[in-house]
Amino acid sequence: MKTRLTELMGIQYPIIQGGMHHFGVPALAAAVSNAGGCGTINRSVYAGSKEFRNAVREMKSLTDKPFLVNLSLLPDVSVGENVGETIRICGEEGVRAIETAGTNPKELVPYIHGAGILHIHKVPGARYALSAEKAGCDAVTVAGFECAGHPGGDEIGSLVLTNRAVRICRIPVVAAGGYADGRGLAAALALGAEGVVMGTRFLATKECTAHANFKAWIVQASENDTLLCQKSVHNLMRVANNECARRCLRLEREPDAAPGKLMSALSGGRASAAYEDGDVDGILFPVGSAVGLIHDIPSVKDMIDGIMREYGDALDRMLQLACGDSGTKEWAPAGTAPRVERGGESR
Ligand SMILES: Cc1cc2nc3c(=O)[nH]c(=O)nc-3n(C[C@H](O)[C@H](O)[C@H](O)COP(=O)(O)O)c2cc1C
């Protein structure tokens, strides 16, 4: 299939694995690129330029397909990272595209393009998407309120956000937030997006380096099992409803709550260790509402192939409906049969 995203990135399917701090490493990202999507490694995972360059080289040894580098522009994430150096390394190593997120990337666009690299910027609101276009970005990802991590202050869900962004932007729009299957992909493309970014879905794959406890938590969770925290300190985060998130909400009610204080009282520097030890309750664990759509832990290739099959089923259904065939075929593609979950409700 062809969309403006597959053409721009030189990929087979319009599916990007979102940048994921801790998990944006070659083991996962190369599997995504090899399966026809676009994998992403995160600059923020690596202590210095040398380690980052080694990671890019590891990617190139594992896949000959295009991939992304996620570069956070948030000051607390980028501390110690030399942004210019990162761009230079990406250019020298032939990285196809950089995904920035966090603040307006206007000043970086000439440097990224000057290094021969495409620039995709990720935003949480339609008006920021337009700013990214004006800044000269090649594509923009719009992340709706359902998304894992930082949904932004507009609190607009993916359905309206994607629809709105494609109506006001001329550059390709990629939809993020709540997409985890072929039906979601079909819906995003129907809205006018050129592809999807998925984060939460990729956590529950064989290749993701998270401890099995985190993957098990996702599989048993429903769409009601995320929490929004840190709103009071203007750093809104959608995370798993676990002990740490509930403690965060309690701490936020204290009069002197501040982002730095909260982070050190909560996970502090323990996130990497918790992800390795399987301490699901010990940290703020970013997950999106899409957890309610995830029931298995497949390999990345099986997952992407399954998404593309279900996308085909969704198109068939639309054609059937257009032909006035509404009641003839039950809409329950393989692998999505309702199952009984906690509390006896079926989904
Ligand atoms: C565990 C985890 C860590 C994330 N870390 C980052 C990050 O470091 N930088 C970033 O731009 N986005 C980050 N995200 C957001 C994803 O790139 C993506 O935009 C989001 O997950 C899409 O929504 P979804 O989870 O509903 O698919 C993270 C997401 C997850 C699940």
The ligand as an SDF file (V2000), in Angstrom:
LIG
                    3D

 31 33  0  0  0  0  0  0  0  0999 V2000
    6.5620    3.4950   27.7580 C   0  0  0  0  0  0  0  0  0  0  0  0
    6.4210    4.6840   26.8520 C   0  0  0  0  0  0  0  0  0  0  0  0
    7.4110    5.6480   26.8160 C   0  0  0  0  0  0  0  0  0  0  0  0
    7.2950    6.7670   25.9760 C   0  0  0  0  0  0  0  0  0  0  0  0
    8.3240    7.6570   25.9150 N   0  0  0  0  0  0  0  0  0  0  0  0
    8.2850    8.6540   24.9910 C   0  0  0  0  0  0  0  0  0  0  0  0
    9.4250    9.4840   24.7990 C   0  0  0  0  0  0  0  0  0  0  0  0
   10.4590    9.3230   25.4510 O   0  0  0  0  0  0  0  0  0  0  0  0
    9.3470   10.4710   23.8710 N   0  0  0  0  0  0  0  0  0  0  0  0
    8.2190   10.6510   23.1090 C   0  0  0  0  0  0  0  0  0  0  0  0
    8.1960   11.5490   22.2590 O   0  0  0  0  0  0  0  0  0  0  0  0
    7.1200    9.8810   23.2660 N   0  0  0  0  0  0  0  0  0  0  0  0
    7.1380    8.8780   24.1700 C   0  0  0  0  0  0  0  0  0  0  0  0
    6.0570    8.0310   24.3080 N   0  0  0  0  0  0  0  0  0  0  0  0
    4.8470    8.2740   23.4690 C   0  0  0  0  0  0  0  0  0  0  0  0
    4.8600    7.4450   22.1820 C   0  0  0  0  0  0  0  0  0  0  0  0
    5.9310    7.7880   21.3370 O   0  0  0  0  0  0  0  0  0  0  0  0
    3.5670    7.6100   21.3740 C   0  0  0  0  0  0  0  0  0  0  0  0
    3.4220    8.9630   20.9780 O   0  0  0  0  0  0  0  0  0  0  0  0
    2.3380    7.1890   22.1430 C   0  0  0  0  0  0  0  0  0  0  0  0
    2.6030    6.0270   22.8820 O   0  0  0  0  0  0  0  0  0  0  0  0
    1.1750    6.9440   21.1780 C   0  0  0  0  0  0  0  0  0  0  0  0
    0.0100    6.6130   21.8840 O   0  0  0  0  0  0  0  0  0  0  0  0
   -0.4340    5.0850   22.2250 P   0  0  0  0  0  0  0  0  0  0  0  0
    0.3760    4.6950   23.3910 O   0  0  0  0  0  0  0  0  0  0  0  0
   -1.8910    5.2130   22.5080 O   0  0  0  0  0  0  0  0  0  0  0  0
   -0.1450    4.2350   21.0300 O   0  0  0  0  0  0  0  0  0  0  0  0
    6.1340    6.9140   25.1560 C   0  0  0  0  0  0  0  0  0  0  0  0
    5.1430    5.9390   25.1850 C   0  0  0  0  0  0  0  0  0  0  0  0
    5.2740    4.8200   26.0080 C   0  0  0  0  0  0  0  0  0  0  0  0
    4.1930    3.7690   26.0020 C   0  0  0  0  0  0  0  0  0  0  0  0
  1  2  1  0
  2  3  1  0
  2 30  2  0
  3  4  2  0
  4  5  1  0
  4 28  1  0
  5  6  2  0
  6  7  1  0
  6 13  1  0
  7  8  2  0
  7  9  1  0
  9 10  1  0
 10 11  2  0
 10 12  1  0
 12 13  2  0
 13 14  1  0
 14 15  1  0
 14 28  1  0
 15 16  1  0
 16 17  1  0
 16 18  1  0
 18 19  1  0
 18 20  1  0
 20 21  1  0
 20 22  1  0
 22 23  1  0
 23 24  1  0
 24 25  2  0
 24 26  1  0
 24 27  1  0
 28 29  2  0
 29 30  1  0
 30 31  1  0
M  END
$$$$
